[in-house]
Amino acid sequence: MSERPDVLVVGGGVVGVCTAHFLIERGVRTTLLERGEICSGASHGNGGWIFPSESAPIPEPGVIRKALPWLLDPESPFWIRPRASLALLRWLWDFRRACNANAVRESFRLRRALSLASLDRFTEFAKKMDFDFGFTQRGLTLIFRTAKAMRDAQRDVELLEAAGGSAKWLGVEELRGRVPSLSADLAGGLEFPDDAHLTPDDFVRGLAADVARRGAAIETHTEVLGVEWSRRGPVRVRTTRGDFRADEVVLAAGAWTPELTRGLGLRVPVEAAKGYSITVERPEGHPDLPLALVEGKSFVTPMGSRLRFGGTLELAGLDMRMNQRRVDALARTVRSYLPGLPRTPTVEIWRGLRPLTPDDLPILGRPAGTSGLILATGHGMSGISQGPISGELVAQLACGETPEIDLAPFSPDRF
Ligand SMILES: Cc1cc2nc3c(=O)[nH]c(=O)nc-3n(C[C@H](O)[C@H](O)[C@H](O)COP(=O)(O)OP(=O)(O)OC[C@H]3O[C@@H](n4cnc5c(N)ncnc54)[C@H](O)[C@@H]3O)c2cc1C
């Protein structure tokens, strides 16, 4: 224990809490600082999918052309708030550079490796933890309205099959046999049988409680205001509850991470990509499978007695305002795919900020020229899917072990 560093993790989302878990597993003295409650950021109201089969990144050839008409439509699933921001312009430039077929192939491989490694860990957690987080491996089903979207998806199926994964095309009757509330006006479906889903809050809060029982200090309502550094490492972490000290600081503050690195002169190209979800009471027997509504760019996930719909991607900075038109458009889209879904009471309307990098790969590692600092952010649409392995890779790095997955492609210096 005495040779292990003291580690301070900033951020109580899936990435920070998984990091704390794998540090505690290694006997590291661990403190986690969270400015609100555990799981109050993007990790709270998301879709809960673990989806190694759907590992294609957001930047891909043709995506900019496809997205352009949406930018003018305030109800579209993708929107960028126009603003004079050099950081946003550089981010968009890097995004454009990532839109090529070679980058997509490599990114698919890397993202799938992270998700598969996380899926193994979730399976272990489900076996050994004494809390239930609704882990269910019943696959993920994509629903298509048009034959064109099905043809477009064929490229992802080829990438998946080349990587050893499997997928099954489904006809409309078969789909409606599985999900009777679906519309008849569909082109077909695609099943990824290996994927899984869970209730994200139950997982992150359950794991944080377990980590606390095993000795980590979980400090909620503790906002980090700044980190002071000397050449030899972190000197002090200033917070709203006084100063903290540690040998290593892991910044896992999701979309807010760039705010914490600004004072250090580091460029961390993470844009906040806002998404919404609506959680309702699940009508008896209605969708018990997670669904991706492909053209509607939205998802439906059963979570125990609840059902969650979500989607949209809005690059609007760190803006937590709720856009009611988008929420209404999301609800209409979901109902158009599932007209047979009975109306039930709403449990929560939510928005969250995904921490999105321009190449849609996370940032995991030590920035060049720093010591005692590890970044763990940028998980975009896939933080649940990639959270456990990210936490373990960071813990391995902090403890001087060789990370089991090469961290070079996730380096903070790659941009
Ligand atoms: C609508 C929607 C659907 C999604 N669906 C899925 C899905 O199905 N599967 C999937 O894998 N991913 C999904 N995601 C993405 C996923 O939610 C994120 O990638 C993931 O939650 C990011 O986790 P995080 O720990 O990095 O960030 P967060 O969960 O945002 O955690 C960061 C934490 O840091 C804290 N913090 C920030 N600043 C400070 C500070 N100064 N001091 C102290 N604490 C601070 C915040 O309060 C927050 O709790 C979805 C996201 C959205 C919005």
PDBQT file of the ligand as one rigid body, heavy atoms in Angstrom, charges set to zero:
ROOT
HETATM    1  C1  LIG A 501     -29.275  11.133 -24.353  1.00  0.00    +0.000 C 
HETATM    2  C2  LIG A 501     -28.020  10.338 -24.096  1.00  0.00    +0.000 A 
HETATM    3  C3  LIG A 501     -28.022   8.958 -24.309  1.00  0.00    +0.000 A 
HETATM    4  C4  LIG A 501     -26.854   8.212 -24.107  1.00  0.00    +0.000 A 
HETATM    5  N1  LIG A 501     -26.915   6.854 -24.260  1.00  0.00    +0.000 NA
HETATM    6  C5  LIG A 501     -25.783   6.113 -24.042  1.00  0.00    +0.000 A 
HETATM    7  C6  LIG A 501     -25.824   4.702 -24.151  1.00  0.00    +0.000 A 
HETATM    8  O1  LIG A 501     -26.861   4.106 -24.408  1.00  0.00    +0.000 OA
HETATM    9  N2  LIG A 501     -24.667   4.004 -23.957  1.00  0.00    +0.000 N 
HETATM   10  C7  LIG A 501     -23.488   4.628 -23.688  1.00  0.00    +0.000 A 
HETATM   11  O2  LIG A 501     -22.453   3.950 -23.590  1.00  0.00    +0.000 OA
HETATM   12  N3  LIG A 501     -23.426   5.972 -23.534  1.00  0.00    +0.000 NA
HETATM   13  C8  LIG A 501     -24.549   6.720 -23.701  1.00  0.00    +0.000 A 
HETATM   14  N4  LIG A 501     -24.511   8.078 -23.558  1.00  0.00    +0.000 N 
HETATM   15  C9  LIG A 501     -23.216   8.709 -23.260  1.00  0.00    +0.000 C 
HETATM   16  C10 LIG A 501     -22.855   8.588 -21.782  1.00  0.00    +0.000 C 
HETATM   17  O3  LIG A 501     -23.936   9.032 -21.006  1.00  0.00    +0.000 OA
HETATM   18  C11 LIG A 501     -21.601   9.435 -21.491  1.00  0.00    +0.000 C 
HETATM   19  O4  LIG A 501     -20.574   9.119 -22.409  1.00  0.00    +0.000 OA
HETATM   20  C12 LIG A 501     -21.080   9.148 -20.096  1.00  0.00    +0.000 C 
HETATM   21  O5  LIG A 501     -22.098   9.282 -19.145  1.00  0.00    +0.000 OA
HETATM   22  C13 LIG A 501     -19.920  10.080 -19.748  1.00  0.00    +0.000 C 
HETATM   23  O6  LIG A 501     -19.507   9.745 -18.461  1.00  0.00    +0.000 OA
HETATM   24  P1  LIG A 501     -18.492  10.659 -17.655  1.00  0.00    +0.000 P 
HETATM   25  O7  LIG A 501     -18.244   9.995 -16.363  1.00  0.00    +0.000 OA
HETATM   26  O8  LIG A 501     -17.313  10.956 -18.536  1.00  0.00    +0.000 OA
HETATM   27  O9  LIG A 501     -19.232  12.058 -17.495  1.00  0.00    +0.000 OA
HETATM   28  P2  LIG A 501     -20.429  12.490 -16.508  1.00  0.00    +0.000 P 
HETATM   29  O10 LIG A 501     -21.370  11.398 -16.247  1.00  0.00    +0.000 OA
HETATM   30  O11 LIG A 501     -20.976  13.766 -17.059  1.00  0.00    +0.000 OA
HETATM   31  O12 LIG A 501     -19.666  12.753 -15.153  1.00  0.00    +0.000 OA
HETATM   32  C14 LIG A 501     -18.834  13.867 -14.959  1.00  0.00    +0.000 C 
HETATM   33  C15 LIG A 501     -19.056  14.305 -13.523  1.00  0.00    +0.000 C 
HETATM   34  O13 LIG A 501     -18.098  15.323 -13.200  1.00  0.00    +0.000 OA
HETATM   35  C16 LIG A 501     -18.711  16.222 -12.334  1.00  0.00    +0.000 C 
HETATM   36  N5  LIG A 501     -17.967  17.478 -12.392  1.00  0.00    +0.000 N 
HETATM   37  C17 LIG A 501     -17.853  18.341 -13.433  1.00  0.00    +0.000 A 
HETATM   38  N6  LIG A 501     -17.078  19.391 -13.105  1.00  0.00    +0.000 NA
HETATM   39  C18 LIG A 501     -16.689  19.184 -11.822  1.00  0.00    +0.000 A 
HETATM   40  C19 LIG A 501     -15.904  19.930 -10.919  1.00  0.00    +0.000 A 
HETATM   41  N7  LIG A 501     -15.343  21.103 -11.265  1.00  0.00    +0.000 N 
HETATM   42  N8  LIG A 501     -15.695  19.437  -9.660  1.00  0.00    +0.000 NA
HETATM   43  C20 LIG A 501     -16.243  18.236  -9.290  1.00  0.00    +0.000 A 
HETATM   44  N9  LIG A 501     -17.031  17.508 -10.097  1.00  0.00    +0.000 NA
HETATM   45  C21 LIG A 501     -17.244  17.977 -11.359  1.00  0.00    +0.000 A 
HETATM   46  C22 LIG A 501     -20.124  16.365 -12.878  1.00  0.00    +0.000 C 
HETATM   47  O14 LIG A 501     -21.020  16.845 -11.906  1.00  0.00    +0.000 OA
HETATM   48  C23 LIG A 501     -20.429  14.924 -13.312  1.00  0.00    +0.000 C 
HETATM   49  O15 LIG A 501     -21.108  14.196 -12.296  1.00  0.00    +0.000 OA
HETATM   50  C24 LIG A 501     -25.656   8.862 -23.715  1.00  0.00    +0.000 A 
HETATM   51  C25 LIG A 501     -25.673  10.238 -23.462  1.00  0.00    +0.000 A 
HETATM   52  C26 LIG A 501     -26.827  10.975 -23.646  1.00  0.00    +0.000 A 
HETATM   53  C27 LIG A 501     -26.816  12.446 -23.349  1.00  0.00    +0.000 C 
ENDROOT
TORSDOF 0
